[in-house]
């Protein structure tokens, strides 16, 4: 998942945090930092979901924001 303003940046999660980052950047990456884009989809509950190595990750807002 990316946007037109920053096509090199991808949505991912690492160490429990959701972020947008340039995964191709070579400078100062922590060990285990993703290097390839993850595939995301919307599941039937409306959560943004990804499955990597059999582990399901979800990012979503449930209910109305206040």
C-alpha positions in Angstrom: 0.0 0.0 0.0 1.4 3.4 -1.0 0.4 6.8 -2.2 1.1 9.0 -5.3 3.0 11.6 -3.3 5.6 9.1 -2.0 5.5 6.0 -4.3 8.6 4.5 -2.7 7.0 4.4 0.8 5.0 1.4 1.9 2.7 0.6 4.8 4.1 -2.1 7.1 4.5 -3.0 10.7 7.6 -3.7 12.6 8.1 -4.4 16.3 4.4 -3.7 17.1 4.3 -0.3 15.3 2.5 0.6 12.1 4.5 2.9 9.8 5.0 4.2 6.3 8.6 3.9 5.3 10.9 3.7 2.3 11.8 0.0 2.6 14.6 0.3 0.0 16.5 2.9 2.1 19.9 1.5 3.0 20.8 4.0 5.8 20.5 3.0 9.5 17.9 0.3 9.3 17.3 -1.7 12.4 17.9 -5.5 12.3 14.8 -7.2 11.0 13.4 -4.2 9.1 11.3 -5.3 6.2 12.8 -4.9 2.7 9.8 -5.9 0.5 6.3 -4.6 0.4 3.6 -6.5 2.3 0.3 -7.3 0.6 -2.7 -5.7 2.5 -6.4 -6.2 2.0 -9.7 -5.2 3.6 -11.4 -8.2 5.4 -15.1 -8.6 5.9 -15.0 -6.6 9.2 -13.5 -3.6 7.4 -10.0 -4.0 8.9 -6.9 -3.5 6.9 -5.3 -7.0 7.1 -2.1 -8.7 6.1 -0.8 -12.3 6.7 2.9 -12.9 6.9 4.4 -16.3 7.8 0.9 -17.4 8.9 0.5 -14.5 11.3 -2.5 -12.3 10.7 -2.0 -8.6 11.3 -4.8 -6.0 11.4 -5.0 -2.3 11.5 -8.3 -0.6 11.7 -10.7 1.8 13.4 -13.8 0.3 14.8 -16.8 2.6 15.5 -17.0 6.3 14.8 -13.9 8.4 15.5 -14.5 11.1 18.1 
